[in-house]
Amino acid sequence: MILLTGITGNNGGATATALLEKGIKFRALVRDPAKAAAWADKGVEIVKGDLEDPASVAAALQGIDRAVLILPNGEDQERLELSFIETAKQAGLPWIIKLSSPEAIRGTTSPIPLAHIAAEDAIMASGMNWTFVRPSFYMQNLRGVVQPARETGKLSWPMGDGTVALTDTADAGAFIAKIITDADSSQHYGQCYDITGPDPVMNFHDIARIIGEVIGREVVYEDCDADAFQEAIRPFHRNQWHSDAVAHLFAEIANGATPGIKTNTFQEIMGRPGTSFKEFLQNLA
Ligand SMILES: NC(=O)c1ccc[n+]([C@@H]2O[C@H](COP(=O)([O-])OP(=O)(O)OC[C@H]3O[C@@H](n4cnc5c(N)ncnc54)[C@H](OP(=O)(O)O)[C@@H]3O)[C@@H](O)[C@H]2O)c1
């Protein structure tokens, strides 16, 4: 039996959708069952719990042989993930699958990847079988730029000549659903899967050009002030910690510290290419 966390969010929701499409039964730990009512209607077994409460996690893990750990970025992510990992270890969970990030590279000073590294280290030391799924920069991060591009013909972000590899969140969910339902689970034990879509690594001039092709007008990338940008997107973040952490990640993209690396892992495991950025934009329209 599978346990998912984060089903009311982007990644957990994408994974749940892909599992349901495969006809797989699974359990989801949620803080507020009312928020997950639509999932319950689709046959998902909903259990109320909170990663702040290890007893609720232990109860949710009963009868589970694989658990997917997905949590949002925040100053509490590392603590909550370490707590989940310890509870899972005590419960004798056979296999833990963690959503992580390819920026989780030793030597980083960026808070979000540092939290992922701490959790990955704890999982590797736990004795449980493990798999890390590390999707690159989500195409969904760029959803909000399309309308302004239609209106102004500009893509204004503080990315300089920085480059990214892009992934559709739906593909990340489909990937997790595939590996946790493969007949031979053991092929995925000890694997760190950095996944991307099929596009080459792109800078933001490339991204602006593709947006232009889809919306039917030329779109030009222009650098904007990083502080003003952070202020403008602050309402989309959980709090100041989250806003600062995302600004740190973006600065690392802009200065070339995390240039994005395209991989063929998605194609190799799924037997099909992921969604390209152009297809993603066309599906938005
Ligand atoms: N953005 C990117 O480009 C990118 C790329 C690769 C990886 N990632 C990773 O993706 C993750 C974020 O995932 P997301 O976008 O799916 O987040 P999200 O949409 O904010 O969803 C977070 C989920 O976690 C649940 N949750 C939060 N606190 C909880 C707690 N204490 N106990 C139980 N459940 C809790 C939330 O439940 P409620 O509904 O109750 O709040 C929600 O279902 C991060 O780890 C990030 O590093 C992001």
The ligand as an SDF file (V2000), in Angstrom:
LIG
                    3D

 48 52  0  0  0  0  0  0  0  0999 V2000
    9.1060   24.8190   -7.9790 N   0  0  0  0  0  0  0  0  0  0  0  0
   10.0340   24.0740   -8.5680 C   0  0  0  0  0  0  0  0  0  0  0  0
   10.5600   24.4330   -9.6330 O   0  0  0  0  0  0  0  0  0  0  0  0
   10.4270   22.7470   -7.9310 C   0  0  0  0  0  0  0  0  0  0  0  0
   11.2020   21.8480   -8.6500 C   0  0  0  0  0  0  0  0  0  0  0  0
   11.5890   20.6330   -8.0480 C   0  0  0  0  0  0  0  0  0  0  0  0
   11.1590   20.3390   -6.7490 C   0  0  0  0  0  0  0  0  0  0  0  0
   10.3980   21.2420   -6.0830 N   0  0  0  0  0  0  0  0  0  0  0  0
    9.9900   20.8990   -4.7080 C   0  0  0  0  0  0  0  0  0  0  0  0
    8.5920   20.7820   -4.6390 O   0  0  0  0  0  0  0  0  0  0  0  0
    8.2140   20.9060   -3.2540 C   0  0  0  0  0  0  0  0  0  0  0  0
    6.9860   21.7660   -3.1290 C   0  0  0  0  0  0  0  0  0  0  0  0
    5.9190   20.9910   -3.5480 O   0  0  0  0  0  0  0  0  0  0  0  0
    4.5240   21.6070   -3.9710 P   0  0  0  0  0  0  0  0  0  0  0  0
    4.7400   22.7200   -4.9600 O   0  0  0  0  0  0  0  0  0  0  0  0
    3.6860   20.4640   -4.3720 O   0  0  0  0  0  0  0  0  0  0  0  0
    4.0170   22.2620   -2.6230 O   0  0  0  0  0  0  0  0  0  0  0  0
    2.5670   22.7980   -2.3170 P   0  0  0  0  0  0  0  0  0  0  0  0
    1.7430   22.8930   -3.5460 O   0  0  0  0  0  0  0  0  0  0  0  0
    2.7450   24.0060   -1.4480 O   0  0  0  0  0  0  0  0  0  0  0  0
    1.9240   21.6190   -1.4490 O   0  0  0  0  0  0  0  0  0  0  0  0
    2.4390   21.2760   -0.1990 C   0  0  0  0  0  0  0  0  0  0  0  0
    1.6260   20.1320    0.3760 C   0  0  0  0  0  0  0  0  0  0  0  0
    2.2050   19.7330    1.6330 O   0  0  0  0  0  0  0  0  0  0  0  0
    1.1770   19.7010    2.6070 C   0  0  0  0  0  0  0  0  0  0  0  0
    1.7170   20.0250    3.9230 N   0  0  0  0  0  0  0  0  0  0  0  0
    2.2990   21.1810    4.3000 C   0  0  0  0  0  0  0  0  0  0  0  0
    2.6500   21.1200    5.5980 N   0  0  0  0  0  0  0  0  0  0  0  0
    2.2730   19.8940    6.0490 C   0  0  0  0  0  0  0  0  0  0  0  0
    2.3400   19.2440    7.3060 C   0  0  0  0  0  0  0  0  0  0  0  0
    2.8710   19.8300    8.3910 N   0  0  0  0  0  0  0  0  0  0  0  0
    1.8410   17.9890    7.4110 N   0  0  0  0  0  0  0  0  0  0  0  0
    1.2760   17.3820    6.3380 C   0  0  0  0  0  0  0  0  0  0  0  0
    1.1740   17.9450    5.1230 N   0  0  0  0  0  0  0  0  0  0  0  0
    1.6750   19.1910    4.9850 C   0  0  0  0  0  0  0  0  0  0  0  0
    0.1840   20.7380    2.1460 C   0  0  0  0  0  0  0  0  0  0  0  0
   -1.0570   20.4870    2.7820 O   0  0  0  0  0  0  0  0  0  0  0  0
   -2.1270   21.6440    3.1350 P   0  0  0  0  0  0  0  0  0  0  0  0
   -3.0890   21.6470    1.9710 O   0  0  0  0  0  0  0  0  0  0  0  0
   -2.7230   21.1950    4.4090 O   0  0  0  0  0  0  0  0  0  0  0  0
   -1.3600   22.9460    3.2510 O   0  0  0  0  0  0  0  0  0  0  0  0
    0.1660   20.4850    0.6520 C   0  0  0  0  0  0  0  0  0  0  0  0
   -0.6250   19.3550    0.3410 O   0  0  0  0  0  0  0  0  0  0  0  0
    9.4020   21.5180   -2.5300 C   0  0  0  0  0  0  0  0  0  0  0  0
   10.0400   20.5470   -1.7300 O   0  0  0  0  0  0  0  0  0  0  0  0
   10.2940   21.9670   -3.6790 C   0  0  0  0  0  0  0  0  0  0  0  0
   11.6510   22.0260   -3.3290 O   0  0  0  0  0  0  0  0  0  0  0  0
    9.9930   22.4070   -6.6440 C   0  0  0  0  0  0  0  0  0  0  0  0
  1  2  1  0
  2  3  2  0
  2  4  1  0
  4  5  1  0
  4 48  2  0
  5  6  2  0
  6  7  1  0
  7  8  2  0
  8  9  1  0
  8 48  1  0
  9 10  1  0
  9 46  1  0
 10 11  1  0
 11 12  1  0
 11 44  1  0
 12 13  1  0
 13 14  1  0
 14 15  2  0
 14 16  1  0
 14 17  1  0
 17 18  1  0
 18 19  2  0
 18 20  1  0
 18 21  1  0
 21 22  1  0
 22 23  1  0
 23 24  1  0
 23 42  1  0
 24 25  1  0
 25 26  1  0
 25 36  1  0
 26 27  1  0
 26 35  1  0
 27 28  2  0
 28 29  1  0
 29 30  1  0
 29 35  2  0
 30 31  1  0
 30 32  2  0
 32 33  1  0
 33 34  2  0
 34 35  1  0
 36 37  1  0
 36 42  1  0
 37 38  1  0
 38 39  2  0
 38 40  1  0
 38 41  1  0
 42 43  1  0
 44 45  1  0
 44 46  1  0
 46 47  1  0
M  CHG  2   8   1  16  -1
M  END
$$$$
